[in-house]
Amino acid sequence: AFVAELERLNLTGADAPIIVQCFEVGPLERLSRRIKAPLAQLIAAGGAPHDRPDLTYAQMITPDGLKAVAVYAAWVAPDVTLVMPRDTQGRSTAPSSLVGDAHAAGLKVVVWTLRAENVFLPLERRSGALPAAHGDMAGYVRALADTGVDAIFSDFPALAREGLR
């Protein structure tokens, strides 16, 4: 039904203005055989795809794991902390090698999900003590852009665009 709807909307080509994302491997593998629209393998900070408990997300972001993802997807979509890890206090540390490794495997990288509230930001980007207060999300976007990510998912697109100016 999903592919039929994509076909009806003319969204199956490689230039379709969509990215189909999924945490599981199997659906993306099957879709890659039926459509050319961009596919993104979502990667959580821990655990494994529900349909592949033998394959952890940590294994999927190794250079070899990324090469395997590139067989069926054009994008890898890791939790933002896999690109910009945090220390035990919640401060950003040096970026991981994930973006470079993904690009070397031929994948684009889109991180998820940037939010402006302090509770979702690294400690150095927070403003005040209230968890719901907005911190420096635009600065966080700039720092992520410096890592070479190709795109971001955000619940605050205007702030994300501000960070990219």
C-alpha positions as CSV (number, residue, x, y, z in Angstrom):
1,A,0.0,0.0,0.0
2,F,2.9,2.4,0.8
3,V,4.6,1.8,-2.5
4,A,1.3,2.2,-4.4
5,E,0.7,5.5,-2.7
6,L,4.3,6.7,-3.6
7,E,3.6,5.6,-7.2
8,R,0.3,7.5,-7.3
9,L,2.1,10.6,-6.0
10,N,5.0,10.1,-8.4
11,L,7.5,9.9,-5.5
12,T,9.4,6.8,-6.4
13,G,12.2,8.3,-8.4
14,A,15.7,9.1,-7.1
15,D,14.9,12.8,-7.3
16,A,11.7,12.5,-5.2
17,P,11.5,15.3,-2.6
18,I,11.2,12.8,0.3
19,I,13.4,10.6,2.5
20,V,11.8,7.4,3.7
21,Q,13.2,6.5,7.1
22,C,13.0,3.4,9.2
23,F,14.7,1.9,12.3
24,E,14.3,-1.6,10.8
25,V,16.5,-3.1,8.1
26,G,14.1,-5.4,6.3
27,P,11.6,-2.8,5.1
28,L,14.3,-0.6,3.8
29,E,16.0,-3.5,1.9
30,R,12.6,-4.4,0.4
31,L,11.9,-0.8,-0.6
32,S,15.3,-0.4,-2.2
33,R,14.3,-3.1,-4.7
34,R,11.0,-1.4,-5.6
35,I,11.7,2.4,-5.5
36,K,14.6,4.7,-6.2
37,A,13.4,7.4,-3.7
38,P,16.0,8.2,-1.0
39,L,16.0,5.8,2.0
40,A,17.4,6.5,5.4
41,Q,18.5,3.9,8.0
42,L,17.6,5.4,11.4
43,I,20.2,4.6,14.1
44,A,19.4,4.9,17.8
45,A,22.0,5.5,20.4
46,G,21.6,2.0,21.8
47,G,19.9,-1.2,21.1
48,A,19.2,-3.0,17.8
49,P,16.7,-2.9,14.9
50,H,13.6,-4.8,16.0
51,D,13.8,-7.1,13.0
52,R,17.6,-7.7,13.4
53,P,18.3,-8.2,17.1
54,D,21.5,-10.0,16.1
55,L,22.8,-6.7,14.6
56,T,23.2,-3.8,17.0
57,Y,23.1,-0.1,16.1
58,A,26.7,0.2,17.3
59,Q,27.7,-2.5,14.7
60,M,25.8,-0.6,12.0
61,I,27.9,2.6,12.5
62,T,31.3,0.9,12.1
63,P,32.9,1.4,8.7
64,D,31.9,-2.1,7.6
65,G,28.4,-1.7,9.0
66,L,28.0,1.6,7.1
67,K,29.1,-0.2,3.9
68,A,26.4,-2.7,4.5
69,V,23.8,0.0,5.0
70,A,24.9,1.7,1.8
71,V,23.8,-1.4,-0.2
72,Y,20.1,-0.5,0.4
73,A,20.0,3.2,1.7
74,A,21.4,6.5,0.6
75,W,21.3,8.0,4.0
76,V,22.2,7.1,7.6
77,A,20.2,8.9,10.2
78,P,21.9,8.6,13.6
79,D,20.8,10.0,17.0
80,V,22.6,13.3,17.2
81,T,24.7,12.1,20.2
82,L,26.4,9.5,18.0
83,V,27.9,12.3,15.9
84,M,28.5,14.8,18.7
85,P,28.8,12.7,21.9
86,R,28.4,14.0,25.4
87,D,30.4,13.5,28.5
88,T,28.9,12.3,31.9
89,Q,28.0,15.9,32.7
90,G,26.1,16.3,29.4
91,R,28.7,18.6,27.6
92,S,29.6,18.0,24.0
93,T,32.8,16.2,23.3
94,A,34.9,16.0,20.1
95,P,32.8,14.7,17.2
96,S,32.9,11.0,16.5
97,S,34.2,9.6,13.2
98,L,30.7,8.7,12.1
99,V,30.2,11.4,9.5
100,G,33.5,10.8,7.8
101,D,33.0,7.0,7.9
102,A,29.5,7.4,6.5
103,H,30.7,9.6,3.7
104,A,33.5,7.2,2.9
105,A,30.8,4.5,2.5
106,G,28.9,6.7,0.1
107,L,26.1,7.6,2.6
108,K,24.7,11.0,3.4
109,V,24.2,11.8,7.1
110,V,21.1,13.3,8.7
111,V,21.0,13.6,12.5
112,W,17.8,13.6,14.6
113,T,16.0,15.3,16.3
114,L,17.2,18.8,17.3
115,R,15.0,20.6,19.8
116,A,15.5,24.0,21.4
117,E,14.5,23.1,24.9
118,N,17.4,22.9,27.4
119,V,16.6,19.3,28.3
120,F,17.5,18.2,24.8
121,L,20.7,20.4,24.3
122,P,24.2,19.7,25.5
123,L,25.0,21.4,28.8
124,E,27.1,24.2,27.2
125,R,24.1,25.2,24.9
126,R,21.6,25.5,27.7
127,S,20.2,28.8,28.9
128,G,19.0,29.0,32.5
129,A,17.9,26.2,34.8
130,L,14.4,25.4,33.5
131,P,14.4,22.2,31.4
132,A,11.7,23.7,29.0
133,A,13.5,27.0,28.5
134,H,15.1,27.5,25.1
135,G,18.9,27.4,24.8
136,D,21.3,28.0,22.0
137,M,20.0,25.5,19.4
138,A,21.3,27.7,16.5
139,G,24.8,27.4,17.9
140,Y,24.4,23.7,18.3
141,V,23.3,23.5,14.6
142,R,26.4,25.4,13.6
143,A,28.6,23.0,15.6
144,L,26.9,20.0,13.9
145,A,27.3,21.6,10.5
146,D,31.0,21.9,11.2
147,T,31.1,18.1,11.6
148,G,30.0,17.7,7.9
149,V,26.5,16.4,8.5
150,D,24.4,16.7,5.3
151,A,21.0,17.5,7.0
152,I,19.2,17.6,10.3
153,F,15.8,16.7,11.6
154,S,14.4,19.5,13.9
155,D,11.2,20.4,15.6
156,F,12.3,24.0,15.2
157,P,13.1,24.5,11.5
158,A,13.4,28.3,11.8
159,L,16.0,28.0,14.5
160,A,17.8,25.3,12.5
161,R,17.9,27.6,9.5
162,E,19.2,30.4,11.6
163,G,22.1,28.2,12.7
164,L,23.0,27.5,9.1
165,R,23.2,31.2,8.0
